[in-house]
Amino acid sequence: MSPSDSFRSRLKNHQLLLGTMLTLPSAAAAEILADAGFDWIFVDGEHGPFEVSHIEAVLQAIGDRVTCLVRVPEAAEVPIKKVLDLGAEGIIVPQVRTAEQAANVVRFARYAPDGERGVGIARAHRYGKQFNEYILSAKERTVVVVQIEHIEGVEAMESILKVPGIDAILVGPYDLSASLGCLGQLDDPRVVAAMDATTNACRLAGMPLGYFGVNAAAVRPFIDRGYTLITAGIDTMLLGNAASRLSAELRAPR
């Protein structure tokens, strides 16, 4: 795949990219989702019970079948370089509230001269066999997504969007609502206003926008608004809902 056909290129060109979330540290679950027809898998290393070895196993199981972006636990150097060295195509970084934080994320994720990512030999480099090829291609392929999920991040949007090297903004509505004192009330006027401000700022800057929803109905309004990095559903809910439907069907009167 040439850089022009990469996931990052498609993201920056505002192509619609549909994904789902993996929270179970299970290689088998990852394989199943990889064959389900999504463009990408959101591996949740923030809330999910993932250790580094679990992330490695998931990436090995999925291989090159579908793009994996890993949400790291925090905007810190070590978790960012670890998941990239394991072979994740990109990172999602939670709770970015300032331009300084955003600049640090880019610095940790990109090799010199665009950043200060540490240089090691790991799975991403095919354990050294493709070291030079990976170093040269990482500049064009590594995806950096920051989450705006606090009112402080919304208020700093203008300066965050000026940070070079960010590929998309992923809006976190639930944490955003919590930061406004109305947890889970996504229709609250304050939440709506903050979401609108983020959407409008990103549109003006030409920045791709991402959104998560538990099902197709939850994300469709945001697709209609021009959001393109879409995550719909969670592995645990997909499994639970399918099992519940089957149980109900089996117990239904004939």
Protein Blocks (a to p, Z undefined) as FASTA:
>chain_A
ZZklmmklmmmnopacdddddfbfcfklmmmmmmnopabdcddfklmccdfklmmmmmmm
nmmmbccddddfbdcfklmmmmmmnopabdcdehiabfklmmmmmmmmpccfkbccdcdd
dfknonomammmmmmmmmmmmccddddfbfklmmmmmmmmmpghiabdcddfklmmmmno
pghiambmklmmmmmmmmmmmmmnopacddddfbfklmmmmmmnopabdcedjfklmmmm
mmmmmmmmmmpcZZ
